[in-house]
Amino acid sequence: MKQSKRNKVFSLILATLLFSICWAGTALGLTLNLVAEQATVTMADGNTITMWGLRDTADTAHPAGAWKIPVFNITLPDTLTINLTNNLPADTASLVKPTSLMIPGLREDAMSPVWTDGFSGARTSVSQRVRSLNREAGNGGGSQTYTWSNLRPGTFIIQSATHQALQVQMGLYAVLVVHPATAGQAYVPTATVPAAEVTYTTEHVLVFSEIDKALHDAVLADDYGPGKLYTSTMNYHPSYYLINGQPAALGAQQIPIGSNTDDILLRLVNTGYQTKIPTFQGQDVRLLGQDGFLAPYTHMQYSVELTPGKTRDVILSKPNTPVVKFYDSRMSISAAGAPGGGLLADLLVSFANMTVLTPNGGEALLSGTQAAVEWSAFSGNANYTVLYSLDTGASWTVIQSGVAGTSLQWQVPNTPTATALVRVTAKDAVTGQWLSRDDS
């Protein structure tokens, strides 16, 4: 999940309607309209898992019923407002499905618990137990509004505040990145952490998550709860491990992160219930902060402890290899008990300049017509893969691979969007080794 400071833009036009295409950036005075709903995701082994997720209604590339992890950006000193609509399935005798939102480490302005008897506010009876840590939206279209005016720089998890042991595991979470007022800094410098140590040139969010298939199947079959097949998450045992919500075969996930001249800010997030140890093979990272708190001093490590619900911000400075092997040292690298998936990825580093020349900002492309894509040649024996994204890089579609030249004609998709990008990647024509990449 790339967060970039670049600002190349172009537009797709359908008939006479103009839709601007802009690079995802920080939003000022951010108001989000989120829907909690049931969705599905298909694993690398073909199993389809029923999830509960948060969908941003402004994200036209995120259809209802498809699960993904939203990432939102905001710049201080602005406030965050979330309007939540609960479209989770109907209640059953054993499982009610109100939901709510919280951000661990940031108190919501009007935060108030909800008790097991449905009442909110101050506790009135010793028999009351907490059902939710914040005001609820009832399922079937119930709504609630939440506001945070006490934000601080860092990386945070937006998650369910109701029946968290179940609802967070079911997938009700997103990521919030809070930027300080000074662009290109992860935190506000201090006397012991100077500006040079918090400054970066590009950034990415890497989310570690887990899925216990037996739990999700039990919820779908109304077999979760006291007296049911799956009584509680005390029996939790993950079947699948994901990076950025993407199920991938072992070693198949490749994540471009920048060039060997970049200071790359990596925002590490653990939404699972098990501790992870993200490890950068052969590279050291600078530990900046956790949960939105800058460390008193920074230091270098090649691995990071990431406990459940934890976020860590680290900088990988000028990596010296084109492929950084990135994995969980606790060996969460299986899928349904068998090798072939998990928390293992190649972080791809570009070692030479290659630039997308066209489109390169300000263009208007007509849906359904041919458009030229042109790029500068990579020095050496390379071939190219050209891709496009309709959702600021969350997902990509290949236009053509194995291209020997530096241009092609692209059939512009008939999908007007405000979040399109074109990407060209270069690989060694003989060895297939990653060489370079540029987005526009």
N, C-alpha and C positions, 0 to 999 in steps of 0.2 A: 504494500500500500504506500505509494509514493506521494510525498508532499513536497512540492517544488516551488522555488521562488521565481521560476521562469514565467513569462507572460506572453507566449505566442498564441494567437487566436485566429480562428477562421470560422466561417458560417456555412451551414447547410440550408438550402432554400427548397421548400416544397411549393410548387405553383408560384403564387405571388406572396407567400408568407415568409418572412425573414426570421430566422432563428439564430441568435448569436452563439458562438462556440467559445467558451472561455476556459482557461486553465484553472483547475481547482485551487482556491487560495483561501485566505482567511476571510471570515465573514464578520461584519461589524454590527453590533446589536443583534446577535443571532437569535432568531425565533424558528423553532423546528416544529413541524407537525408530524408526529410519529404515530404509527398504528401497530399495536401488538396483535399478532395474528398467527395462525397455524401455517406452517410452510413445510417444504421438503428439501432435502439435499441428497444427492446420489454419491456414494462412496466409490473409490477406485475399483473395488471388487464388484460393483454393480448393485449393491444393497442400497435401497432408498430409505432414508431415515426421516421420520416425522419430527419436526422442530417447532418450537415457538420462537418468533423473532420480532424485531423492531424494524419497520419499514418507513423510510422517509418519503412522504407523499410527493415531495418535490423532485425525487430521483426517478425520472422517467425510464431509466434503464434498469430499475429494480421492480419487476412485476409482482403483483400480489401472488403469494403462494410459493415464491422462490426465496430461500434463506440466504442471507449474506450478512456480514458484519459491517454496519455503517461506521464511517469515520467522519467526524465533524471538527472544524477549526474555528477558533475565535481569537481575537486580539484584544488584549487589555487596553483600556479599562472597561470594556463593554460587559454587559450582562447577558445571561443565557435564559431563554424562556422556552419551555417545551410544552406543547399541547398534545396530550396523549389520548388516543381513542383505543378502547379495548374491544377488539374483535376476536378474542379467543373463543374456542368452542363453548357450547352450553355447559352449565354446571351438571354434575352428576351427584348421586346420593353420597358418594365417597370423596368427591373432589370438586370444590368450588374454585372458580377461576377469576376472582378480581385480581387486578395487578396495580402496580404503582412504580414510581421511579425514584432512584437516589443516585448520588455520586459519592462513593466512599471517600472520605477526606474533605468533602465540601458540603457544608450544611445548606440544605435548601431553605429559602427564606421563611416559609411557613410550615416547616416539617413538623408532623404530628403523627403519633402512632395510631394504628387501628387494632382493636382488641378482638379476641375470638368471638365476642358477642356482637360484633359489628359496629360498636361505638368507637368514636375517635376522641382524642383529647386526653385530659388527665384521667388516671386510673380511679375507678370508683368502687372496685370490689377486688378482694384478694383472689377471687376465682377467675378473674380476667387474665388471659395470657396474650402476648403480642402475636398478632397474625401478620401485621405489616408495619414497617418502620416509617411509612409515610402515607398520606392520603390516597385512597384507592379510587380507581375507575372500574366500575362493575362491567362484567363481560356483556356481550350483546349490544355493544355500541356506547357504553358508558364512557365518560370523558373526565379529564382532570388537567389542570394547568400547574406547572411547577416553574419557579424562578430562582436563579442563583445570581446574586449580586456580589458574592464574596470570592470570586475566582482568583486564582494565582497561577503563575506559569507552571507548566508541566503537562504530564500525560495522565488521563483519568479514565475510569470505566463508568459509563452510564449503564445501570443495571436495574433489574427488578428489585423492589424493596419489600415484596410480598412473597411469603413462603419461599425464601431464597434458596433453600437446599434443593428445591425442585425447579423453580422457575429459571434460575440462572443456568443450571445444567441444561434445561430445555432450549436455551439459546436466546433469552431475553437480555441482550446486552449490546452495547455499542462503545465506541472509543471517542473521547473528547480530547483534543489537543488545544491547550491554552498557550498562546504566544505572548511574550512581553511586548511592550510598545516598540522596542528597538528591533527592527527586522534583522534576521540572520543570527539572533542570539536565542539560545534555548532557555536561559534564565537571566536574571539581572545579576551582573557581576558584583562581587563583594571584595573586601580587603584581602581575603585569602584565596579567592577564586577569581582571577582577573578575566577581563573580556576575552583574551585570546583563548582561554580554556572553555568558554561557553559558546564560541562562534562556530558556525557551520555553513556549508555551501549547499547542501541538499539533505533531505530528511525522508525517512521511511518509517512506517508503523508495521511492526511484526507482532501479530496476535497469536498466542498459543491457546488452543482450546481442545476439549475432549468430548467424546460422545460415548455414553453407555447405552448401547443398542437395546439391552434388556429393559432398561428404565424407560426409554422412549416408546418401545413396543407396549409396555405395560400401561403407560399413560394413554396411548391410542386405544387400547382395548378396554379401558376403564378397569384395569386390574392393579392400580396403584393405591396404597393407603392401608390403614389398619385392617387386618383380616384378609388382605388381598395377596396376590402372588408376590408382588414387590411392595413390601410394607413401608419402606423408607429408604432414604439415600445412605443409611448405615451400610447397606449392601452394595454400595456403588462400586463398579468396576469398569473402567473405560474399555471400550472396544476399539475406538478410533482416536487418532491424534491428528490435529489439523494446524497448519500455519495459514493465518489470514482467512480461515474458513474454507480453504481450498483443499479438497481431498486429492492426493497425488500419489502415484506409485513411488516406491522407494527410489530416491535420487532423481526423480523426474521434475520436481519443482525447481524452477530457475527464476531468480528474482534479481533483475538489474538494479543496482544501487548507486551507480555513479562512476566516476573515473578515478584513476590513480593519483590525481591532483586534488581530489575533493577531501574535505572534512565532512564525513557523513554521519549525521545524527540518526541513530536508530532508537526508536521508541518501542521498548519491549513490554508486552502486556500478557499477563496470564489470567485468562477467564476460567480456567479449569479448577478442579478441586485437589490437584496434586502438584507438589513442588516440581519445577523444571530447572534445569541447569543449562541455559543457552551457552554454547561453546563456539568460539571462532577459531577454527583450526589454523595454527601458524600465525595468528594475528592477535594483537593486543588492542583493547578498547579502553577509553577513558570513562570511568564511572562518574557521572555528573550528579545525579539525584534520583530520588524515588518518591513516588506518590505526590509529586509536585513540591518536594522539598530539596533544595540544592544542598549538596554535601558541604560540610565545613571545609574540607579539602578534597580534591579529586585525586584519583590514583588509577594505575593501569592494571588490568587483568585480562586473561584470555577467556574467562568464563564468568558467568553471573548467576547468583542464586535468585530465582524468581518464584517466590512462594505464592499460594493461591490468592487471587485478587490483587496481586502486586503489579505495579508498573515501575520500570527502570529506564532511565534515559542515559545512553552511552554514545560516545563519538568514536567512530572508526576513522582514523586520520591517515589519509594517503596510503591505502592498502597497496601491498607490493606484489600481488598476484592477480591474474585475471579471474580466478575462481576461488572464492573463500568458502570452504566447507563449513556449514553451519548446522549444528545438531544439538539435541538434548543429551547431555552426558549421562542422564538417568536411563537412557536407551528406550525412550518412548517412540520406537521406530518400527511399529508393527500395525497391522490392520486386521481386526477380528482374530487376534492371536497368531497370525501368520505374517512372515516377512512380506513387505510389499507396500508400505505406507508409513506415515508417521512424521515426526518432527525432525526432518532432514531436508536440507535445501542447499542449492548452489547459489551463493550471492555473487552476481556477475559484475566485474569491474572492467570498464573500458580503458584501454591503454593507448589509444590514439584518437585524434580528432576526426570525427565524421559527422557531417551536419546535414539535416534535412533542409533542402533549399526551397522546395515548393510542396505543399503550402507552408507558409512561414509567417502568418499573421496578417489579419485584416481581409483575407479573401472571403468571397461568398461563393459556395459551391452548390450547384443545383442538383437536387436529388434525382437519381435516375439517369444522369448524364456521365460522360467520360471526363475525368480530370487527371491532369498530369501529376505524378509524384516524382520528384527529382532530389538527388542527394549528392554530396561530394564523395569522391572515391576514397576508400581506405587504402593507405599505402601497403602494398603487398598482395599476395594471392588470396583474394577474399571473394565470397559470394554473399548474397544479401537475402534477408527475409523482410517483407513489407507487411505491416499489420495496421488495423485501425481499431479504435475504441470509441464507443458511444457513451461511456460513463467515466470520463477522466481517468482512464487507466485501470479501473477495477477489473475489467475483463477485456480480452483482445480477440480479434478475428483475423486470420491470415488472409491477406490479399493474394500474395504469391511468394513462394519460397524458391531457393536455388537460383536467384537472379544474378546473372553475371555482369550486367551493365549497371548504370547508375540512374535509370529512370524506367518508368512504366506508366501505362494508362490504367486508371482505376475507375471502375463502375461505382459511382457514388451511391450508397444504399438509400433506399426509399424510406428513411427513418429520420424525420426532423428531430434534432436534439440540440440542447444547449451545452453539451459536455463531450465534444468529439476531439480525438487526437489521431495523428498518424505516427507510426513508429517504424524505423528502419534499423535492423540489427545486422552486424557483419560477423561472419565466422570464417575461419581458415578453410579454404576450399579443399584442402587435403586432409587435415586432421579433424576438422569440425570444431576446433577450439573457439570459444567465445573471444571476440576481439573488441567490438565496439557497439554503441547504440546511440540513437538520438530520437527524441520525440518532438513533434511540432503540432 
